[in-house]
Amino acid sequence: MFNFILFTFSQKVYYQNYHVTPSREFKSFLLSDSHGGALKKMTEEFNVFNFSAGGDSYFDIERKLSYLIANNYEIETIYVTVDDHTLSHYRENMNNVDRSD
């Protein structure tokens, strides 16, 4: 029983940022990895929806942008954070792909 409770809790925490969809009120979006995720909802003060999650890969960012386009969101601005870590050769393109639907 303990293992089941632990598994259920860890699954919820592990996938929690992957079940968030933006309100249609937003026209600007932040797509990032943990750097953007650390901002949480602070970006909403500037009318920017933070569509970031810790560990997001290039695949996740592309998937989220495709979601916005496919669902006819009115997009004015997309912010993508970049640093030496996200552009490094050792970073996997599909990091954490197991979380992506």
C-alpha positions in Angstrom: 0.0 0.0 0.0 2.8 2.4 0.8 4.4 1.8 -2.6 1.1 2.6 -4.3 0.7 5.9 -2.4 4.3 6.8 -3.1 3.9 6.0 -6.8 0.7 7.9 -7.1 2.2 11.0 -5.4 5.4 10.9 -7.4 3.5 10.5 -10.7 1.4 13.6 -9.9 4.5 15.7 -9.1 6.4 14.3 -12.1 3.7 15.2 -14.6 2.1 18.2 -13.0 3.5 20.8 -15.4 2.5 18.7 -18.4 -1.2 19.0 -17.9 -1.4 22.8 -17.9 -3.1 24.6 -20.8 -3.0 28.4 -21.3 -6.0 30.6 -21.1 -6.9 32.2 -24.4 -6.6 35.6 -22.8 -2.8 35.3 -23.3 -1.2 36.3 -26.6 2.4 36.0 -25.4 4.1 32.8 -24.2 7.3 31.8 -22.5 8.7 28.5 -23.7 11.7 27.3 -21.7 13.3 24.7 -19.5 13.8 25.0 -15.7 15.0 28.6 -16.2 11.6 29.7 -17.3 9.9 27.3 -14.9 11.5 29.1 -12.0 9.5 32.2 -12.9 6.3 30.3 -12.2 3.3 32.7 -12.7 5.3 35.9 -12.3 5.2 36.4 -16.0 1.4 36.8 -16.0 2.0 40.3 -14.5 3.3 41.2 -18.0 0.5 39.2 -19.8 2.9 36.4 -20.7 1.8 32.8 -20.1 4.7 30.7 -18.7 4.4 27.5 -20.7 7.7 26.2 -19.2 8.4 23.2 -17.1 11.6 22.0 -15.5 13.5 19.7 -17.9 11.6 20.8 -21.0 13.6 19.7 -24.1 13.6 21.1 -27.6 11.0 18.5 -28.4 8.7 19.8 -25.6 9.1 23.4 -26.7 8.2 22.4 -30.3 5.3 20.3 -29.0 3.9 23.2 -27.0 4.3 25.7 -29.9 2.5 23.2 -32.2 -0.2 22.9 -29.6 -0.8 26.7 -29.6 -0.9 26.8 -33.4 -3.1 23.7 -33.8 -5.6 25.1 -31.3 -5.8 28.5 -33.0 -4.3 30.6 -30.2 -3.8 34.2 -31.1 0.0 34.5 -30.8 1.8 37.9 -30.7 5.1 37.0 -29.1 6.9 33.8 -28.2 9.8 34.0 -25.8 12.4 31.2 -25.8 15.2 31.3 -23.3 18.6 30.2 -24.4 21.9 29.8 -22.6 25.1 27.8 -22.9 23.4 24.8 -21.3 20.4 24.6 -23.6 22.7 25.1 -26.7 25.3 22.6 -25.6 26.2 19.6 -27.7 25.7 17.2 -24.8 22.0 18.2 -24.2 19.7 15.6 -25.6 17.0 16.9 -28.0 14.4 14.7 -26.4 15.3 15.1 -22.7 12.4 13.9 -20.6 10.4 12.8 -23.6 8.7 10.2 -21.4 6.6 13.1 -19.9 5.4 14.3 -23.2 2.0 13.1 -24.6 
